[in-house]
Amino acid sequence: MNLEDTRAAEIAENSEHSDDVAVQPETAEETTPETRDEPVTETEAQAQIEPDELVEAPESAEPIEPTDPDRKWYVVHTYSGYENKVKANLERRIKSMNMGDFVYRVLVPTDKEVEFKDGKRREVEKKVYPGYVLVEMKMTDQSWYVVRNTQGVTGFVGSPGSGEKPLPLVDKEVKTILKQMGIETPRLKVDFKKGDRVKVTSGPFFDFTGTVDEIDPQKERLRALISIFGRETPVELEFYQVEKV
């Protein structure tokens, strides 16, 4: 029997027994994880966590700016009436000398008042501390020199001695001053008081005179006793409708 006949016989024999042989399902071999002596790195540990288990750290809503403890408010003295000019001179000097990292803000403390003039209501700004300017700065030899030698500045307030660095304002004082500078509703300037003689400048009682009996600053009104037909009559009037006699 040659090689071809032998191979054909083997094929025939295998085909005869193929129906009797049950095919056994393959079973996955159980593998034992390798043990390692080296510690697991953070990257490897994170890779072993399922995606749903990964939790991102919440981002901060707003970045927290570090506060500089050396950043304080100081008061400089100027000639009365030159406060705004000194402010402009100092701001120009800060820019030209690149001192923006040491001198931050220059303020002229003002307060808004409501007054009545010529029958009209208007808001006006009044200087709270005439002759003084506030400077927010970090006190160094250079910043002290720049502010002190600005045209119109006569010196710092609160210096312990000649040539010594001044003391800053306390936080409570700063908050009070800034609050006066526009955070609240303008304060009403009331020029009237009970017993004042006033003259009506507009309305049905034009040109009548009377005496102030009551004042209501909240409503910007007053009650005056006006003589009508020889008898004193209480009349409600707006502030802008009267003027002092």
Wavefront OBJ file of the C-alpha trace (Angstrom):
o trace
v 0.000 0.000 0.000
v 1.459 3.252 -1.048
v 1.328 6.600 0.855
v -1.766 7.856 -0.947
v -3.758 4.686 -0.171
v -2.760 4.879 3.496
v -3.921 8.539 3.780
v -7.255 7.727 2.105
v -7.871 4.884 4.552
v -7.261 7.146 7.545
v -9.711 9.728 6.230
v -12.379 7.088 5.703
v -11.864 5.698 9.191
v -12.142 9.113 10.813
v -15.325 9.910 8.920
v -16.927 6.681 10.157
v -16.352 7.585 13.807
v -17.069 11.351 13.565
v -20.768 10.972 14.381
v -19.942 9.025 17.564
v -17.593 11.570 18.988
v -19.187 14.284 21.137
v -17.655 17.639 20.708
v -16.581 18.903 24.095
v -16.962 22.663 24.609
v -13.824 24.510 25.173
v -13.389 25.770 28.700
v -11.538 28.915 29.482
v -8.524 28.316 31.507
v -8.600 29.938 34.887
v -5.734 32.281 35.171
v -4.271 33.361 38.394
v -3.297 37.034 38.505
v 0.344 37.610 38.801
v 1.589 38.758 42.113
v 4.032 41.660 42.239
v 6.156 43.025 44.910
v 6.347 46.545 43.420
v 3.757 49.118 44.647
v 0.981 50.064 42.197
v 1.439 53.537 40.729
v -1.323 56.146 40.779
v -1.716 55.892 36.988
v -2.088 52.100 37.117
v -4.561 52.286 39.974
v -6.728 54.769 38.096
v -6.642 52.548 34.988
v -8.098 49.650 37.033
v -11.175 51.690 38.036
v -14.263 51.368 35.872
v -15.207 54.562 33.936
v -18.408 55.041 35.950
v -16.395 55.057 39.147
v -14.172 57.927 38.102
v -15.218 61.089 39.922
v -13.803 64.433 38.854
v -12.906 66.891 41.562
v -15.319 69.867 41.489
v -13.842 73.049 40.099
v -13.972 76.162 42.208
v -16.646 78.605 41.048
v -14.357 81.594 41.379
v -10.608 81.770 41.768
v -9.593 82.958 45.205
v -7.343 85.946 44.950
v -4.678 86.114 47.611
v -4.955 89.140 49.819
v -1.862 91.228 50.343
v -1.532 92.172 54.015
v 0.730 95.087 53.061
v -1.980 96.705 50.920
v -3.401 99.506 53.088
v -5.203 102.856 52.906
v -3.340 106.033 53.846
v -4.356 109.689 54.088
v -2.388 112.498 52.467
v -2.899 116.179 53.165
v -3.396 118.725 50.367
v -4.410 122.332 50.052
v -8.181 122.719 50.379
v -9.782 123.005 46.974
v -6.952 121.147 45.211
v -8.043 117.597 46.065
v -9.120 116.599 42.547
v -6.035 118.182 41.007
v -3.771 116.264 43.400
v -5.650 113.051 42.528
v -5.036 113.639 38.808
v -1.364 114.521 39.393
v -0.777 111.416 41.486
v -2.515 109.059 39.035
v -0.452 110.501 36.187
v 2.746 110.120 38.237
v 1.914 106.501 39.146
v 1.523 105.644 35.460
v 4.640 107.444 34.256
v 6.830 105.882 36.980
v 5.346 102.356 36.625
v 4.181 102.253 40.232
v 0.876 100.508 39.547
v 2.019 97.454 41.511
v 2.532 99.560 44.630
v -0.010 102.412 44.459
v -3.458 101.075 43.571
v -6.210 103.663 44.051
v -6.556 107.375 44.764
v -9.876 108.676 46.100
v -11.269 112.056 47.084
v -13.885 111.313 49.800
v -17.216 112.805 48.720
v -20.837 112.490 49.758
v -23.939 113.053 47.638
v -26.557 115.454 48.903
v -29.940 116.437 47.539
v -30.626 120.138 47.584
v -33.243 122.469 46.163
v -32.232 125.609 44.329
v -34.353 127.883 42.150
v -37.255 125.491 42.556
v -35.282 122.510 41.207
v -34.151 119.308 42.905
v -30.592 118.273 42.217
v -27.864 116.023 43.567
v -24.512 117.573 44.379
v -21.238 116.105 45.593
v -19.741 117.527 48.746
v -16.227 116.787 49.936
v -16.408 114.876 53.205
v -12.873 115.787 54.285
v -11.734 118.952 52.497
v -7.960 119.031 52.142
v -7.476 115.243 52.302
v -7.029 112.465 49.734
v -7.076 108.695 50.331
v -4.411 106.496 48.749
v -4.484 102.689 48.687
v -0.900 101.516 48.459
v 1.829 99.188 49.603
v 4.163 101.269 51.725
v 7.781 101.048 50.551
v 10.554 103.618 50.363
v 9.872 104.123 46.662
v 6.060 104.331 46.876
v 6.342 106.698 49.850
v 8.667 108.944 47.820
v 6.384 108.948 44.754
v 3.279 109.961 46.737
v 5.021 112.359 49.108
v 6.670 114.298 46.267
v 3.576 114.646 44.094
v 2.713 118.259 43.339
v 0.055 119.506 45.750
v 0.722 116.896 48.467
v 1.905 118.514 51.689
v 2.477 115.268 53.584
v 1.056 112.053 55.001
v -1.338 112.066 57.929
v -0.340 109.864 60.853
v 3.443 109.951 60.589
v 5.029 109.267 64.005
v 7.809 111.694 63.222
v 9.558 113.641 60.497
v 10.664 111.319 57.704
v 8.999 108.258 59.245
v 6.466 106.037 57.537
v 2.820 106.932 58.305
v 0.281 104.691 59.990
v -2.519 103.277 57.785
v -6.232 103.682 58.393
v -7.951 100.851 60.252
v -10.444 98.740 58.279
v -13.459 100.149 60.130
v -12.526 103.712 59.142
v -12.058 102.699 55.498
v -15.452 100.960 55.350
v -17.171 104.008 56.828
v -15.596 106.362 54.293
v -16.302 104.113 51.298
v -19.883 103.740 52.473
v -20.255 107.505 52.391
v -19.018 107.598 48.818
v -22.124 106.395 47.030
v -23.056 102.972 48.362
v -26.075 104.349 50.186
v -28.915 106.524 48.925
v -27.913 110.178 48.668
v -28.461 111.951 51.953
v -31.068 114.708 51.806
v -29.882 118.137 52.758
v -32.663 119.802 54.761
v -32.307 123.559 55.117
v -35.553 124.004 57.013
v -36.392 123.672 60.674
v -39.525 124.191 62.712
v -40.301 127.877 63.204
v -38.563 129.088 60.002
v -40.360 131.752 57.967
v -40.828 130.594 54.386
v -42.272 131.948 51.172
v -44.195 129.812 48.680
v -42.574 129.998 45.224
v -44.951 127.830 43.177
v -48.394 126.239 43.259
v -51.822 127.614 44.312
v -50.341 129.428 47.338
v -47.707 131.249 45.300
v -46.262 134.313 47.070
v -47.875 133.449 50.409
v -45.672 133.407 53.497
v -45.919 131.196 56.540
v -44.116 129.399 59.333
v -42.723 125.858 59.175
v -44.667 123.663 61.582
v -43.508 120.162 60.647
v -40.891 118.556 58.395
v -40.943 115.104 56.708
v -37.486 114.448 55.168
v -38.494 111.008 53.872
v -41.258 112.435 51.688
v -39.383 115.693 51.050
v -42.356 117.682 52.268
v -43.169 120.132 55.041
v -46.265 121.616 56.639
v -46.428 125.381 56.921
v -48.945 127.557 58.748
v -50.093 130.141 56.211
v -52.350 133.040 56.987
v -55.445 132.846 54.763
v -58.157 135.456 55.314
v -56.571 136.339 58.631
v -56.531 132.762 59.886
v -53.504 130.408 60.101
v -54.117 127.362 57.920
v -51.821 124.272 57.745
v -50.682 123.617 54.165
v -48.637 120.659 52.867
v -45.859 121.748 50.516
v -42.920 120.121 48.662
v -39.444 121.310 49.603
v -38.939 122.782 46.142
v -42.095 124.901 46.507
v -40.753 127.057 49.320
v -37.712 129.095 50.228
v -36.545 130.779 53.370
v -37.548 134.399 53.868
l 1 2 3 4 5 6 7 8 9 10 11 12 13 14 15 16 17 18 19 20 21 22 23 24 25 26 27 28 29 30 31 32 33 34 35 36 37 38 39 40 41 42 43 44 45 46 47 48 49 50 51 52 53 54 55 56 57 58 59 60 61 62 63 64 65 66 67 68 69 70 71 72 73 74 75 76 77 78 79 80 81 82 83 84 85 86 87 88 89 90 91 92 93 94 95 96 97 98 99 100 101 102 103 104 105 106 107 108 109 110 111 112 113 114 115 116 117 118 119 120 121 122 123 124 125 126 127 128 129 130 131 132 133 134 135 136 137 138 139 140 141 142 143 144 145 146 147 148 149 150 151 152 153 154 155 156 157 158 159 160 161 162 163 164 165 166 167 168 169 170 171 172 173 174 175 176 177 178 179 180 181 182 183 184 185 186 187 188 189 190 191 192 193 194 195 196 197 198 199 200 201 202 203 204 205 206 207 208 209 210 211 212 213 214 215 216 217 218 219 220 221 222 223 224 225 226 227 228 229 230 231 232 233 234 235 236 237 238 239 240 241 242 243 244 245
